[in-house]
Amino acid sequence: MKIYINNVTPINCNVDHTYKKSFIYTDIGIFCNKNKKLTQIDIINNNYNEIIKNGYTFIIDTSTEVYLDYITHIPYNHIFCEEKFEKTHIGHDIFYIKHYYFDQIEHYFEIEKLEDYMYEVIISFLLTN
C-alpha cells in the first residue's frame, strides 16, 4: 500500500537500499523483466482514499500490481525506461520511497497494513527532515 501526502517536497535522507527496474511502455500494456522473462503488469484494486490528519492530506493508494502473460518480443512502438528506487526505513514497517523515472521524482510511503499510529510516525518523519 502506498501513502502519498499533498504539498510535501521530496525529502533528502539517508538511503537504506537502492535498486533499479526496467519497464517497457507500449500501446498494449506495460512490461518488465520478471524471472528473466518479459512479463505484462496490470493494476488491480485501483482505489484510493483521502484522510486529513494534523493539516496533512494523506492519499492512501490500495492498488496492487499483478503479473500476467509473458511475451516473446518487444512491440515496435515502445518506450524503455530504467527506473530507480531509493528506499528508507523510517520505523514500524514504514518505508519512504523516492522513485525516479524519466525526468520525474515520485515520493511516497510504503506499508503493508495501515494502523492509526503510523500517521504520527510519518508526520514526525516529515517534521524532522
C-alpha positions as a printed NumPy array, in Angstrom:
array([[  0.   ,   0.   ,   0.   ],
       [  1.282,   3.459,  -0.868],
       [  0.628,   6.664,   1.03 ],
       [  1.097,   9.985,  -0.748],
       [  0.973,  13.354,   1.021],
       [ -0.144,  16.541,  -0.726],
       [  2.114,  19.606,  -0.832],
       [  5.254,  17.922,   0.525],
       [  8.512,  18.172,  -1.401],
       [ 10.868,  15.167,  -1.729],
       [ 12.936,  14.669,   1.41 ],
       [ 16.699,  14.221,   1.442],
       [ 17.565,  11.496,   3.924],
       [ 19.925,   8.552,   4.334],
       [ 19.001,   5.792,   1.892],
       [ 18.962,   2.204,   3.163],
       [ 18.528,   0.437,  -0.166],
       [ 18.719,   1.455,  -3.841],
       [ 17.533,  -0.665,  -6.736],
       [ 16.578,  -0.295, -10.385],
       [ 13.804,  -1.785, -12.508],
       [ 13.41 ,  -1.66 , -16.262],
       [  9.974,  -1.024, -17.733],
       [  8.754,  -1.1  , -21.312],
       [  5.708,   1.048, -22.016],
       [  3.715,   0.069, -25.137],
       [  0.309,   0.558, -26.722],
       [ -0.767,  -2.877, -25.477],
       [  0.494,  -2.57 , -21.89 ],
       [  3.417,  -2.178, -19.517],
       [  6.086,  -4.877, -19.308],
       [  9.024,  -5.642, -17.034],
       [ 11.636,  -8.341, -16.614],
       [ 10.244, -10.909, -14.165],
       [ 12.055, -14.243, -13.737],
       [ 14.148, -13.472, -16.835],
       [ 11.015, -13.137, -18.997],
       [  9.185, -10.085, -20.32 ],
       [  6.019, -10.019, -18.251],
       [  2.966,  -7.796, -18.563],
       [  1.972,  -5.785, -15.49 ],
       [ -1.606,  -4.893, -14.62 ],
       [ -3.059,  -2.88 , -11.753],
       [ -5.948,  -4.266,  -9.687],
       [ -7.925,  -2.778,  -6.774],
       [ -7.215,   0.683,  -8.147],
       [ -8.78 ,   2.6  ,  -5.234],
       [ -7.68 ,   5.495,  -3.089],
       [ -8.94 ,   7.31 ,  -0.006],
       [ -8.096,  10.734,   1.376],
       [ -7.623,  11.292,   5.099],
       [ -6.689,  14.596,   6.747],
       [ -4.542,  14.417,   9.909],
       [ -2.826,  17.389,  11.587],
       [ -3.178,  19.553,   8.475],
       [ -1.696,  16.929,   6.107],
       [ -3.779,  15.274,   3.383],
       [ -2.872,  11.584,   3.186],
       [ -3.823,   9.844,  -0.056],
       [ -3.935,   6.1  ,   0.517],
       [ -3.439,   4.058,  -2.657],
       [ -4.558,   0.43 ,  -2.261],
       [ -3.835,  -0.644,  -5.834],
       [ -1.804,  -3.796,  -6.421],
       [  0.469,  -4.821,  -9.278],
       [ -0.127,  -8.266, -10.73 ],
       [  1.972, -10.067, -13.304],
       [  0.196, -11.506, -16.335],
       [  1.368, -13.226, -19.505],
       [  4.879, -13.414, -20.893],
       [  5.732, -12.001, -24.302],
       [  8.458, -13.179, -26.649],
       [  9.27 ,  -9.881, -28.363],
       [  9.058,  -6.175, -27.629],
       [  6.37 ,  -4.364, -29.654],
       [  7.721,  -1.942, -32.263],
       [  6.098,   1.135, -30.684],
       [  7.513,   1.263, -27.179],
       [  9.354,   3.427, -24.665],
       [ 12.042,   1.888, -22.459],
       [ 12.705,   3.35 , -19.017],
       [ 15.133,   2.228, -16.329],
       [ 13.596,   3.447, -13.087],
       [ 15.49 ,   3.951,  -9.848],
       [ 14.054,   3.433,  -6.359],
       [ 15.584,   4.68 ,  -3.091],
       [ 14.116,   3.027,   0.   ],
       [ 14.499,   4.311,   3.572],
       [ 13.119,   2.513,   6.631],
       [ 11.644,   5.106,   8.997],
       [ 10.328,   2.683,  11.634],
       [  7.325,   0.472,  12.391],
       [  7.489,  -1.222,   8.952],
       [  7.073,   2.117,   7.176],
       [  9.334,   2.86 ,   4.217],
       [  9.929,   6.194,   2.491],
       [ 10.397,   5.654,  -1.252],
       [ 11.833,   8.044,  -3.819],
       [ 11.05 ,   6.814,  -7.328],
       [ 12.994,   8.35 , -10.229],
       [ 11.655,   7.829, -13.758],
       [ 12.271,   9.772, -16.958],
       [ 12.816,  13.291, -15.565],
       [ 10.36 ,  12.961, -12.665],
       [ 10.63 ,  12.167,  -8.953],
       [  7.722,  10.489,  -7.193],
       [  7.879,  10.06 ,  -3.437],
       [  5.585,   8.16 ,  -1.121],
       [  5.45 ,   5.939,   1.941],
       [  5.019,   2.185,   1.6  ],
       [  3.398,  -0.045,   4.221],
       [  1.812,  -3.488,   4.441],
       [ -1.048,  -2.669,   6.822],
       [ -2.19 ,   0.788,   7.909],
       [ -2.547,   1.432,  11.647],
       [ -3.624,   4.734,  13.258],
       [ -0.262,   5.375,  14.956],
       [  1.507,   5.327,  11.57 ],
       [  0.179,   8.774,  10.688],
       [  2.066,  10.244,  13.656],
       [  5.26 ,   8.371,  12.69 ],
       [  5.047,   9.753,   9.151],
       [  4.302,  13.313,  10.351],
       [  7.221,  13.118,  12.777],
       [  9.499,  11.976,   9.924],
       [  8.329,  14.889,   7.759],
       [  8.918,  17.441,  10.526],
       [ 12.429,  16.203,  11.372],
       [ 13.629,  16.243,   7.766]])
